[in-house]
Amino acid sequence: MPINTTIEIIKKLQEKKVVLFSLTDFGRLFKIGNQQTIYKKIQRLVKIEAVKKLNKGKYLFIMGKNTGLDPGQEFKIANFLHQPSYVSLESALSFYGVITGFVYEIVSVTPKKTKTYLVKDKKYSYTQVKQSLYWGYEKNNGFLIADKEKALFDYLYLCSKGIRGFDEKEFDLSGLNKKRLFAYMKKSKLQAISKIYKMIYLLYAH
């Protein structure tokens, strides 16, 4: 028997521990085939602040009072908002302790166009990289994130293009695999790779 009431829907979302969902996910979970019916039911949830719309066809189940999001949830939202993408750059470097300080936005890379979203007062930004550089990430507790070496490479790549600023004093490379980092440099096959090599030598010399 189909679930019809808003209370029943909320209860099932809680039971299934749903945090992020699309219109398709919702229809599949509640066995609803009609798109208009799906949309109306979700709009009721949005109206009572049980659900927040993220962008077209994507939603966050928040139950109104659930205003705090831990880094893992924020990273999952980042993956979900803009696909394909993985968390990298300052967010990943801060997550691994390679850079210190508080990161005010969740930054990711994508082979698609650069994009920015605002969700629950948190900025989610996506920087475009070449499709040929879209690798070096892994699944960690349900979200996709660059490994330490690829996060640094992504950052230095943007520095070499003038999109990010470079200050060798901000980095702690003690936990990085130097051999893997240089393997990534070789794999990238970038024409202007010499700029990145110079920055890496400065980092290790510091």
N, C-alpha and C positions, 0 to 999 in steps of 0.2 A: 504493500500500500504506500503510495507516494507521501512524502512528508510535506505538509502544507503550511503549518503555522510558523511564524517567525521564531517563537520560543523553541520549537522542535528543531528548526534549522540551526539555531545557535548551539543547542545542546549537542547536536551531532558534530558540528564543527569543533566543539570543545573535546568531545570524545575521540575524534579522529586526529586531534592535535594539529588541525589545519592552521597555518599562519598566512601563507600566500596561495592565491588561487586565481585562475582565469575563468572566463565565462564557460569555456569548455570543461574545465575541471569541475565547476559547480554543477553543470548539467549532468555530468557523468556520476558525481557523488550522490546526487539526489534523484537520478533517473528521470530527468526532465529533458525532453527533446525540443520543445518549442523555445526558440531564442527570446521571444518577447516575454514569455513567462519567466524565464531565467533572469532576464534583465529587471523585471518588476520586483521579483523577490529580493534581488541584491539591492535594489534601490531602497527597499524598506529597511534593510540592514544598515545602509549608509545613513538613512534619515535618523535612526536611533543611535548612531555613532558606534555600532557594533563592528562596522566595516568601513575602511577608508579606501577610496579609489586612488590608485597609484598613477596609472595612465590608462590609455584606451584598452578596455577589456581585462585589466589586471587589478587585483584588490588585495588589501591587507586586513586580516581579521584581528581587531584590536579590543573589542568589548569596552570601548569608551574609556574606562579607567586605566587600561594597560598602556600608559604613555611612555614607559621606559623601554628602550631596546638595547640589548647587549651587542657587542661588536659582531658576534656570530650572526645574529638576526639581521643586523644592518648589512652585512656582507651578502647574506642570502637575498635580501631585497635588491641589493646592487646587481647581482646576477640575474634576478628575475625581471627587473625593470627594463633592461636593455640587453637584448641577446643577438649574437653571442658577445660575451664579455667575461673578463675575469678581473678580480681586485688586484691592483698592482701599485706601482709608484709610491707616493708618500704613505698611503694606507697600509700597504703590505710591508713597507720598510719599517713603519712604526710598530706594526703587529709583531714583527720579528725582533724588534729592538735594535735595528741597524741605525735608525735615527731616533733622536729623543724629541720630546715636545709633544704637544697635543695637536692632533690632526682634526681640523674643523669640518672636513667634508670627506665623503667616501669616494675615492678616486679609482677608476678602472680604465682598462684599455679595451678597445674594440676595433675590428677591421671595418666597421661601419663609420658613418659620419660622427663627428664630435657632437655630444649632446649633454644637456644638464636637466636634472629634475629636482624638485623640492618636495620632500616627504616628511611630515611631522617636524618641520623646522630644520631638517637635516638636508644638506645639499649632496646630491649624487651626480658626479661628473664623469664623463666618458671621453677619453682622448683617442683619436683614431691613430692606428699604426698600420703599417703595410701588412697585407695578408701573409706575406712571407715571414713576418716576425711574430705571428700569432701562435705562440707555443711557449713551453716552459712554465706551465701552470699545473696545479694538482687539486684534487678534491680534499678538503680539510673540514671535517665536521659538517658536511652538507653544503659547503660553498666552494666555488672555484677561486683560487688565489695563486698568484705567481709564487714560485719558490724564491728563496732569498736572493739567489744570484740573478734570476731573470727580472725580479723587481728592481734590482740595482741597474741591470742593463737597460731596462725600459726607461728608467729615470735618466740615465746618462745619455741615452739615445735622444730624449727630448731636450736635454741640455745642449747637445751638439747641434740641435736645430734652432736653439734660441728660445724654446718654449718654456724651459725651466731654468732657474738660476743655479749656479754651482758654487758650493762652499765646502771644501774638503774637511773643515773642522766639525761639520754637522754629523759625520758618519763614524760608525764603529764597525769595522770589518772583521773583528776578531772571530765572529761565528760563521763567516762565509767560507765556502769551498773555492779557493783561488783557482784550482785546476778546472773546476766546472765553469767558473766565470769566464776564463779564457777560452774554454771550449765553445761557450755560447757566442763569444766574440767572433770566433772563426766560423761558426755555423751561420751567423747573420749575413755574411758576404756583403756588407755595406761598403760602398765606395769611399765614404768619408769616415771609415772606421778609425783612422789615425787620431781624430779628435777624442774619441772615447778612450782609446789606449792612453793618451796623455792624462786624461782625468783619472783613470784607474791608477796609474803610476803615482800621481799626486796623492791619492787617497792612501795608498800603501806606504808612501814616504812620510805621511803626516804622523 
